[in-house]
Amino acid sequence: MEKEVIGNATLYLGGCEDILPNLGLVDAVVTDPPYGLNADVNQSKRSGKKHGSGVAFVKSYCGLNNWDNEKPEDELINEIILKGKYSIIFGGNYFQLPVSGGWLVWDKQNDAMHYADCELAWTNIKIPIRKINWMWNGMIRRENEKRFHPTQKPLGVMQWCINHLPESKTILDPFMGSGTTGVACMNLDRHFIGIEKEPEYFEIACKRIGDAEKQGSLFVQEQPKAEQLQMVVA
């Protein structure tokens, strides 16, 4: 296990199942676990049709293969949730989680292309369902943000999610990836604890969070207005 402290951020290189038992409780968990959909294989097939060499394209974009061949056990997800008073779990529709009315919806504005139109984040926050529109596909995506990880979320979306957390100063992401949640925490003047098992992404996360910490929280992006969705019961 490797530990790196950057300002208000503490980052661990290792598996979250090994590191979590050594951590205390936090105010909130915000994370995006693997969904177990074999998305690396599917991306390779799709990109091969579009770009001519699927394997080369995915390796240059994703860096690693087999990153989505299995999802965490439900026991681990439950252990993660118990670490914080509040939780935001992207891909919550793929896990066995308690019933919640406070889902966060990211509309990627894909126009029914290969990928899902939306991603769902389960929460245990007492809020109505909220939605954010944020295009994240192709050259015309909103705010041409550099992508380091195959399942990386837009920084603006993660800041929007964090702003729904009531009075949460310390935030944990046990599947940190390239560190977008950590960057959002630095921008919003929160304390951050991140865990990542892949050295390549751990180094990227350290660099990104370090750059954000140096910049400080003097400039915080204006948060997009949320839209309330009505649940329809058949």
C-alpha positions in Angstrom: 0.0 0.0 0.0 1.2 3.5 -0.9 -0.1 6.7 0.7 0.1 10.2 -0.7 -1.0 13.3 1.1 -1.8 16.4 -1.1 -3.2 19.3 0.8 -6.6 18.2 2.1 -6.5 15.0 0.1 -5.2 11.6 1.2 -4.7 9.1 -1.6 -4.1 5.3 -1.2 -2.7 3.0 -3.9 -4.2 -0.5 -3.3 -7.5 -2.4 -3.2 -10.3 -0.8 -1.3 -11.2 -4.1 0.3 -7.8 -4.0 2.0 -7.7 -0.3 2.9 -11.3 0.4 4.0 -11.0 -1.5 7.3 -8.2 0.8 8.3 -10.2 4.0 7.6 -12.5 5.8 10.0 -16.0 7.1 9.2 -16.4 10.0 6.7 -19.2 12.4 6.0 -20.0 11.0 2.6 -19.0 8.5 0.0 -19.1 9.5 -3.7 -17.9 6.9 -6.1 -18.3 5.2 -9.5 -17.6 1.4 -9.1 -17.1 -0.9 -12.1 -20.4 -2.1 -13.4 -19.3 -5.5 -14.6 -20.6 -4.9 -18.1 -17.4 -5.9 -20.1 -17.4 -2.4 -21.4 -13.8 -2.7 -22.4 -14.7 -5.5 -24.8 -17.7 -3.6 -26.1 -15.7 -0.4 -26.6 -13.1 -2.3 -28.5 -15.7 -3.7 -30.9 -17.5 -0.3 -31.4 -14.2 1.6 -31.9 -12.9 -1.0 -34.3 -15.9 -0.4 -36.6 -15.5 3.3 -36.3 -11.7 3.8 -36.2 -10.3 0.8 -38.0 -8.3 -0.6 -35.1 -10.4 -1.3 -32.0 -7.7 -2.7 -29.8 -5.2 0.1 -30.5 -7.8 2.8 -30.1 -9.1 1.5 -26.7 -5.5 1.0 -25.4 -4.6 4.5 -26.3 -7.8 5.9 -24.7 -8.3 3.5 -21.7 -4.7 2.5 -21.0 -5.7 -0.8 -19.4 -7.8 -3.8 -20.5 -10.2 -5.9 -18.4 -11.2 -2.9 -16.3 -14.9 -3.8 -16.4 -15.0 -7.6 -16.5 -16.5 -7.9 -13.0 -18.3 -5.7 -10.5 -17.6 -5.5 -6.8 -19.6 -7.8 -4.5 -22.7 -6.4 -3.0 -21.1 -7.0 0.5 -18.2 -4.6 -0.4 -20.7 -2.0 -1.7 -22.6 -2.2 1.5 -19.4 -1.9 3.5 -18.5 1.2 1.5 -21.9 2.8 2.2 -21.5 2.2 5.9 -18.4 4.3 5.9 -20.3 7.6 5.4 -23.5 9.2 6.6 -24.4 10.0 2.9 -23.6 8.1 -0.3 -23.7 8.8 -4.0 -23.1 5.5 -6.0 -23.0 5.8 -9.8 -24.3 2.7 -11.5 -26.5 2.1 -8.5 -29.0 0.3 -10.8 -26.5 -2.5 -11.2 -26.2 -3.2 -7.4 -28.5 -4.5 -4.7 -29.2 -1.3 -2.8 -32.0 -0.1 -0.6 -35.0 1.6 -2.2 -34.3 5.3 -2.7 -36.3 8.3 -4.0 -33.2 10.5 -4.3 -31.6 9.4 -7.5 -29.2 11.7 -9.5 -29.5 11.4 -13.2 -26.8 12.5 -15.7 -28.2 12.9 -19.2 -25.3 12.5 -21.5 -27.3 13.8 -24.5 -26.0 10.9 -26.6 -29.1 10.9 -28.9 -29.6 7.2 -28.6 -26.1 6.3 -29.9 -24.1 3.2 -28.8 -23.9 4.3 -25.1 -26.6 4.7 -22.6 -28.5 8.0 -22.8 -28.2 8.5 -19.0 -26.2 7.3 -16.0 -28.0 6.8 -12.7 -26.5 7.5 -9.3 -28.1 6.0 -6.2 -28.2 8.2 -3.1 -29.5 7.9 0.4 -30.1 11.7 0.5 -33.6 12.9 1.1 -34.0 14.9 -2.1 -36.3 14.5 -5.2 -34.9 12.9 -8.3 -32.5 15.4 -9.9 -31.1 15.6 -13.5 -28.2 17.3 -15.1 -27.7 17.7 -18.9 -24.0 17.4 -19.8 -22.8 16.2 -23.2 -19.7 14.0 -22.9 -19.4 12.3 -26.3 -17.4 13.3 -29.3 -15.7 16.6 -30.3 -18.6 18.8 -29.4 -18.9 17.6 -25.8 -19.5 20.3 -23.2 -16.3 21.9 -21.9 -13.6 20.1 -23.9 -12.2 18.4 -20.8 -9.3 16.0 -21.2 -10.2 12.4 -20.5 -7.8 10.0 -18.7 -10.0 7.1 -17.8 -12.6 5.1 -19.7 -15.4 5.7 -17.2 -14.3 9.2 -16.2 -17.1 11.6 -15.3 -17.1 15.3 -16.2 -15.8 17.5 -13.5 -18.9 19.7 -13.6 -21.1 16.6 -13.0 -19.1 15.5 -10.0 -19.2 19.0 -8.5 -23.0 19.1 -9.1 -23.3 15.7 -7.3 -21.2 16.9 -4.3 -23.3 20.0 -3.9 -26.3 17.8 -3.1 -24.6 16.5 0.0 -25.8 18.1 3.3 -22.9 19.4 5.4 -20.3 16.9 4.2 -16.7 18.1 4.7 -14.8 14.8 4.2 -15.6 12.7 1.1 -14.4 9.2 0.3 -14.0 7.7 -3.2 -12.9 4.0 -2.9 -12.8 3.6 -6.7 -10.9 6.9 -7.5 -9.8 6.2 -11.0 -8.2 9.3 -12.5 -9.2 11.4 -9.5 -12.1 13.5 -10.8 -14.0 13.3 -7.5 -10.9 14.5 -5.8 -10.4 17.4 -8.1 -14.1 18.4 -7.5 -13.4 18.2 -3.7 -10.4 20.5 -4.1 -12.4 23.0 -6.1 -15.2 22.9 -3.5 -12.9 23.2 -0.5 -13.7 19.7 0.8 -11.4 17.1 2.4 -10.9 14.0 0.2 -9.9 10.4 0.7 -9.3 8.4 -2.5 -8.4 4.7 -3.2 -7.2 3.3 -6.5 -5.6 -0.1 -7.2 -4.1 0.7 -10.6 -0.7 2.5 -10.4 -1.2 4.2 -13.8 -4.4 5.9 -12.7 -3.1 6.5 -9.2 -0.3 8.6 -10.6 -2.7 10.5 -12.9 -5.0 11.2 -9.9 -2.1 12.5 -7.8 -1.1 14.9 -10.6 -4.6 16.1 -11.2 -5.5 16.6 -7.5 -2.1 18.2 -6.9 -2.7 20.7 -9.7 -6.2 21.5 -8.3 -4.9 21.9 -4.8 -2.3 24.4 -6.0 -5.0 26.4 -7.8 -7.1 26.4 -4.6 -10.8 27.0 -4.3 -10.7 30.7 -5.4 -12.5 29.8 -8.6 -15.5 27.4 -8.4 -17.4 26.7 -11.5 -21.0 27.9 -11.5 -23.2 24.8 -10.9 -25.8 24.0 -13.6 -29.4 24.3 -12.6 -31.0 21.0 -11.5 -34.2 19.8 -13.0 -36.8 17.9 -10.9 -38.2 14.7 -12.5 -41.5 13.2 -11.6 -41.7 9.5 -10.8 -44.4 7.7 -12.7 -45.9 4.7 -11.0 -47.6 2.2 -13.3 
